[in-house]
Amino acid sequence: MQARGFVQPAAMSPWVAKFLHVRRTELNRTLQVAGFAIVLGWALYTGFSASQSIFLNKAGAQAYPLFFIVLALAVWPMVALQGVVTRRFGVGRAFRITLAANAVLALLVYAAYSVREDATVAFSGYVVYSVAFELLMLQFWTFVTQHFNVLEGKRIFPVIAAGSSIGYILAGVTTTVVAVYATEPLIFVWAFGSIAAAIMSRGLERTLFRPAFIDDADEFFADQEAALKKHGVVAVLKGAFHYVTGSRLVLALVLFALALQIASRVGDYLVAVIFVQATHNNLQSLTILIGNAWLASYLVQLAVSLFVTPWILSRLGVKNAIMALPIFTLIGFSAVAVAPILPTALFLFIVRNGLQTGLDDPVENVLGSALPAQVTPKLKLLLDNAVLPGAAVLSGVGLFLVQRIGDV
């Protein structure tokens, strides 16, 4: 007999599915992966707050240009190594290997902090974390996409991204609470969350399934994976560049992404300088500030993605909506230039991390879905392997030159 006065989960599922804009048959898989994303997001961004705070405290914001360059150069060979591991062991096992490596690296970073927490160790620890983060997020989406086809992904991936955002919010709360006592123990959350995610991924593989291809885009992604295995990433990347840049629209998207990435890196540098100054380079205050900044950013991101983005897309259209991030970024840079103080830095930080993920990323996904299906995998390959690291190198070199000119 069912107890009266209680709503049964089965009765709630249609309402939950409708609220999340997914089908009832997809709801269980969606919630499983979203919960997984919460744990992973909580672990990674708690570790991020700790490693970034120690980096800024010991090495200083002036080390960011070199960090951008080293990170871009370090990620490339690691991505290639990860590809070898994935082809050797499969997506699921390779993902768990990466998660286990994250747990080990977290403990090694903590040990290094305990032995000698100076500028070199802080810089190295931040690079190690950042490379591990980039690889893990690439592997995460590879792991997730094998269980959903393209049409399902358009409905389900925003919910998974919202799960990640909830994890980021929890990371902000955790950082603020733990940093009152010390910053370094936050690294243990990175290790613990990685182990928990590895265990959860095993269970997900047993319960999830990959549906049949029902869209041309699925087959194009599969064809590209086969080409990568046969010819290697360099040859496929070269072919993707020639193919994608043959269209003015796609070339404009590539240049647009490059410009936004450079602006984001420069924004990160400016915000870091102001954060360090505002906290007088006190590690505890800096960690709490960064934790609260992430918390505010992802609260904004959740609100924007759930309530603002659908309205803007329906009322203004993609063409006008895609200009929102550049406009707000320009406003943020202008505000920092006029008054380089904490409130303007927080505004730029929220624009960079909250508005970008809440509005610009969904808009770009909608715009990308309007492109021919054969273009999408080539464009993604070009963005991940050329535009993102290229923007980091250009930003680092540019900021380094500005620093040198300023010292003259």
C-alpha positions, 0 to 999 in steps of 0.5 A, a space after each residue: 500500500 502506498 502512503 497517502 500524502 506522498 508524491 511517488 517518484 514515478 508520478 513526478 517523472 513527467 513533470 521533471 522531464 518537462 521541466 528539464 526539456 527531456 523525454 521521459 525515456 531519457 530522464 533516468 539516464 539524464 539524471 544519472 549523468 547529471 549527478 556524475 557531473 555534479 561530483 566531478 565539477 565539485 572536485 575539480 573546481 575545489 582543486 582549482 580554487 586551491 591551486 590558483 590561490 596558492 599560485 597567485 599568492 606565491 608566484 604572483 599574477 605576473 607569472 600568468 603569461 608564462 603559465 598560459 604558454 606552458 599550459 598550451 605547450 603541455 596539453 598538446 603532447 598529453 592529449 596525444 598520449 591520452 588518445 593512445 591510451 583511449 585507443 588501447 583501453 577504450 573510452 571507459 577504461 581510459 577515463 577511469 585511468 585519467 581519474 585515477 591519475 588525477 587522484 594520484 597527482 592531487 596527492 603529489 601536489 599536496 605533498 609538494 606543497 607540504 615540503 616546499 610551498 614556494 613560487 616554483 612549486 606553486 607554478 608547477 602545481 598549477 600547471 599540473 592541475 590545469 593540464 589534468 583538468 583540461 584532459 579530464 574534461 575532454 575525456 568526460 565529454 568523450 565518455 558522455 557522448 558515447 551514450 547519447 546520439 546527436 539529437 538526444 545530446 541537444 536535449 540532454 547536454 544542457 542538463 548535464 552542464 547544469 549538473 556541472 554548474 551545481 558542482 561548481 557552486 558546491 565547490 565555491 561553498 566548500 572553498 569558502 568553508 575550508 579556507 577559513 582554516 587552510 587552503 592546502 587541504 582543499 586539494 584532498 577534495 580533488 583527489 576524493 572526487 576523482 576516486 568517487 567519479 571513477 567508481 561512479 563511471 563504472 556503474 554508469 557504463 553498466 546501466 547506460 547504453 549507446 543508441 543507434 545512429 539516427 542522424 547523419 552527424 553521428 556518422 560524420 563523428 564516427 568517420 572522423 574518429 576512424 580517420 584520426 586512428 588511421 592518419 593521426 591528429 596532425 594530418 586530420 587537423 590540416 585537412 580540417 583547416 582547409 575544409 573549414 576555412 573554405 566557408 566564410 561563415 565557418 571562418 568567421 566562427 573560428 576567428 570569433 572563437 579565437 578573439 574571445 579566447 584571447 580576451 578571456 585570457 587577458 581578462 583572467 590576468 587583469 582579474 588576478 592582478 586586482 584580486 591579489 591587490 584587493 586581498 593584500 596577497 593574503 592566501 586565506 583571503 584570496 582563497 575565500 575571494 576566489 571561492 565566492 567569485 566562482 559561487 557568484 559566477 555559477 549562480 548567475 550561469 544557472 539563472 541565465 541558462 534557465 531563464 534568460 537564454 531561452 527568452 533571448 534566443 526566441 525573441 532576439 534570435 541567434 544573430 543578435 544573441 551571439 553578440 551579448 558576450 562580446 558587448 558585456 566583455 567590452 563593458 567589463 574591460 572598460 569598467 576595469 580600465 576606468 576603475 581597476 577595483 574589486 567590484 569591476 574585477 568581479 563583474 569581469 570575472 562573472 562575465 567571463 565565467 558565468 555569462 559565457 557558459 550560461 548564454 554564449 555556449 548555448 547560443 554557439 551550440 545552436 548556431 553550430 547545429 545550423 551548420 552542415 553536419 559534415 562541418 561540425 566534427 571538423 570545426 570541433 577538432 580545429 577549435 580544440 586542437 588549434 584555436 584554444 591552445 593557439 589563443 593561450 600562446 598568443 595571449 601569453 606572448 602578448 602579455 609577456 611583451 607588455 610586461 617587458 615594455 612596462 619594465 623598460 
